[in-house]
């Protein structure tokens, strides 16, 4: 497995224009060396509307919970598989996802990992991409969210468009062919290829981002796949914000 080191934007260049430049050119922006008391949320409001999290609050605390270790969930120490955020929501998924670090994990692991979905789509023919726009699949929320009483399900194509921008959805483990899928199995075959190619791309070309205390990471959720490496330090604490257009 190979990985590229993340490009960073230093603290003096924390203006919104610099963040947008990173998002436009590589799909993400990583701000480092931010001063104590930096208002991450104030900066993020310049990108878009802050959306409610699954619990209705504007900020989601990513901290390990003791009763979540046996399920797939963001609030434990296990690795996550490649995905985009909000694929199971009834409308458009969040445009941007942002994380900032309250306390980094000591020891190995805990990096957020990113890969460019445009490179994934380039592995498919124009005909395949057309089918990705026409074929609806069933996307559902994770096992961990279901344990907390959040059981969402929505029907969406892999590819959509809004205001001339492509919207890519991806989940390695929470998407299935629709009940009315093609009797020939073509819908499932396309989905299977899509997930295999996504996993292969992520293994070969992901970017690991290790967040230090105060760091901010923002990525284009309509474009980028993301994941997380497993870690051991249960004191790790990140905060997450979702932003709409």
C-alpha positions in Angstrom: 0.0 0.0 0.0 1.3 3.4 -0.8 0.2 6.8 0.5 0.9 10.4 -0.3 1.6 13.0 2.5 -1.1 15.6 2.7 -0.5 19.1 1.4 -0.9 21.7 4.2 -1.8 25.4 4.4 0.1 27.2 7.1 -1.5 29.3 9.9 -0.7 32.7 8.3 -2.8 31.7 5.2 -6.0 30.9 7.1 -8.2 33.1 4.9 -11.2 31.7 3.3 -9.7 32.2 -0.2 -6.8 29.9 0.8 -9.2 27.2 2.0 -11.3 27.5 -1.2 -8.1 27.2 -3.3 -7.2 23.9 -1.6 -10.7 22.6 -2.1 -10.8 23.6 -5.7 -7.4 22.3 -6.7 -7.0 19.1 -4.7 -10.4 18.5 -3.0 -9.3 19.4 0.6 -7.5 22.0 2.7 -5.5 21.3 5.8 -4.7 24.2 8.2 -1.9 23.7 10.7 -0.3 25.8 13.4 -3.6 27.6 14.3 -3.4 29.7 17.5 -5.2 28.7 20.7 -8.7 30.0 20.7 -9.0 29.9 16.9 -12.7 30.0 15.9 -12.9 27.1 13.5 -16.7 27.3 13.2 -16.6 31.0 12.3 -14.2 30.2 9.4 -16.3 27.3 8.2 -19.5 29.4 8.1 -17.9 31.2 5.3 -18.0 28.1 3.2 -21.7 27.4 3.6 -24.6 26.7 5.8 -23.9 24.6 8.9 -26.1 21.5 8.8 -27.4 19.6 11.8 -25.7 16.3 12.7 -27.5 13.1 13.4 -28.3 14.3 17.0 -29.5 17.7 15.7 -26.5 19.6 17.0 -24.2 21.7 14.7 -21.0 20.0 15.9 -20.4 16.2 16.3 -17.9 15.1 18.8 -15.8 12.2 17.6 -14.7 10.5 20.8 -14.7 6.7 21.4 -17.7 5.4 23.3 -17.3 2.2 25.4 -20.4 0.4 24.0 -19.5 1.0 20.4 -16.4 -1.1 20.0 -18.2 -4.1 18.5 -19.9 -2.2 15.7 -19.0 -0.1 12.7 -19.2 3.5 13.9 -17.2 6.7 13.9 -17.3 6.8 17.7 -14.9 4.0 18.4 -11.2 3.2 17.7 -11.7 0.9 14.7 -10.7 1.7 11.1 -13.4 3.0 8.9 -13.8 2.0 5.3 -13.9 4.4 2.3 -17.1 6.4 2.0 -18.6 9.8 1.4 -20.7 11.5 4.1 -24.5 11.6 4.1 -25.2 9.1 1.3 -28.3 7.9 3.3 -29.9 11.3 3.7 -33.1 11.9 1.6 -31.7 15.0 -0.2 -28.3 16.2 -1.3 -25.4 15.1 0.9 -23.3 17.8 2.7 -21.1 19.7 0.3 -18.2 19.9 2.7 -17.0 18.0 5.8 -14.7 19.6 8.3 -12.8 18.1 11.2 -10.7 19.9 13.8 -8.6 18.4 16.5 -9.1 18.9 20.2 -6.8 16.1 21.3 -4.8 14.0 18.8 -4.3 10.3 19.4 -0.9 9.4 21.0 0.8 6.5 19.4 0.1 5.0 16.0 -3.0 5.5 13.9 -5.9 7.8 13.9 -5.2 9.5 10.6 -8.0 10.7 8.3 -7.4 9.3 4.9 -8.6 10.8 1.6 -8.8 9.8 -2.1 -10.1 11.7 -5.1 -13.3 10.4 -6.5 -12.6 11.9 -9.9 -9.8 9.3 -10.3 -12.3 6.6 -9.4 -14.8 7.8 -12.1 -12.0 7.9 -14.6 -11.7 4.1 -14.3 -15.2 3.8 -15.9 -16.5 4.2 -19.4 -18.9 7.0 -20.4 -21.6 4.3 -20.7 -20.9 3.1 -17.2 -21.1 6.7 -15.8 -24.4 7.2 -17.6 -25.8 4.1 -15.9 -24.4 5.4 -12.6 -26.6 8.5 -13.1 -29.7 6.5 -14.1 -29.7 3.6 -11.6 -30.9 4.1 -8.1 -29.4 2.1 -5.2 -30.5 1.8 -1.6 -28.2 3.6 0.9 -28.5 3.0 4.6 -27.0 4.4 7.8 -24.3 2.5 9.7 -24.7 -0.2 12.3 -23.5 2.1 15.0 -26.0 4.8 14.2 -28.8 2.2 14.2 -27.8 1.3 17.7 -28.3 4.9 18.7 -31.8 4.9 17.1 -30.7 6.5 13.8 -31.9 4.2 11.0 -32.0 6.1 7.7 -32.5 4.8 4.2 -32.7 6.5 0.9 -32.7 5.7 -2.8 -30.1 7.6 -4.9 -27.9 7.0 -8.0 -24.2 6.8 -7.6 -23.8 10.0 -9.6 -26.0 13.1 -9.5 -25.6 16.8 -10.4 -26.4 20.1 -8.7 -25.7 23.6 -10.3 -23.3 22.0 -12.8 -21.3 20.1 -10.2 -21.1 16.3 -9.9 -22.2 14.7 -6.7 -20.5 11.3 -6.0 -21.9 8.9 -3.4 -19.8 6.0 -2.1 -20.1 3.5 0.7 -18.0 0.3 1.0 -20.5 -1.4 3.3 -23.9 0.4 3.4 -25.3 0.3 -0.2 -27.3 -2.3 -2.0 -29.1 -2.7 -5.3 -32.7 -1.5 -5.2 -35.5 -4.1 -4.8 -36.6 -3.4 -8.4 -33.0 -3.9 -9.7 -32.5 -5.2 -13.2 -33.4 -8.9 -13.4 -30.3 -9.5 -15.4 -28.1 -8.5 -12.4 -26.6 -5.6 -14.3 -27.2 -3.1 -11.5 -25.5 -5.3 -9.0 -22.6 -6.0 -11.3 -22.0 -2.3 -11.9 -22.2 -1.6 -8.1 -19.8 -4.5 -7.4 -17.2 -3.1 -9.9 -17.6 0.4 -8.5 -16.9 -0.8 -4.9 -14.0 -2.9 -6.0 -12.4 -0.1 -8.0 -13.0 2.3 -5.1 -11.3 0.0 -2.6 -8.3 -0.5 -5.0 -8.0 3.2 -5.7 -8.1 4.0 -2.0 -5.4 1.3 -1.2 -3.1 2.6 -3.9 -3.5 6.4 -3.7 -5.0 7.6 -0.5 -3.6 10.6 1.4 -3.2 10.3 5.2 -3.8 13.4 7.2 -2.6 13.4 10.8 -4.2 16.2 12.8 -2.3 18.0 15.5 -4.1 19.9 18.2 -6.0 22.8 16.7 -5.6 21.6 13.1 -8.5 22.0 10.7 -9.2 19.7 7.8 -11.9 20.4 5.2 -12.8 18.4 2.1 -15.2 18.4 -0.8 -17.7 15.7 0.1 -19.2 15.6 -3.4 -15.7 14.7 -4.7 -13.6 13.0 -2.1 -13.8 9.6 -0.5 -12.6 9.5 3.1 -11.8 6.9 5.8 -9.9 6.6 9.1 -7.0 4.5 10.3 -7.5 2.5 13.6 -5.9 3.9 16.7 -5.4 2.9 20.4 -5.6 6.1 22.4 -9.2 6.5 23.6 -8.6 10.1 24.5 -8.5 11.1 20.9 -11.1 13.9 20.3 -12.1 15.5 17.0 -15.0 17.8 16.2 -16.9 17.5 12.9 -19.1 20.0 11.0 -21.1 19.4 7.9 -21.7 22.2 5.5 -24.4 22.7 2.8 -24.5 24.9 -0.2 
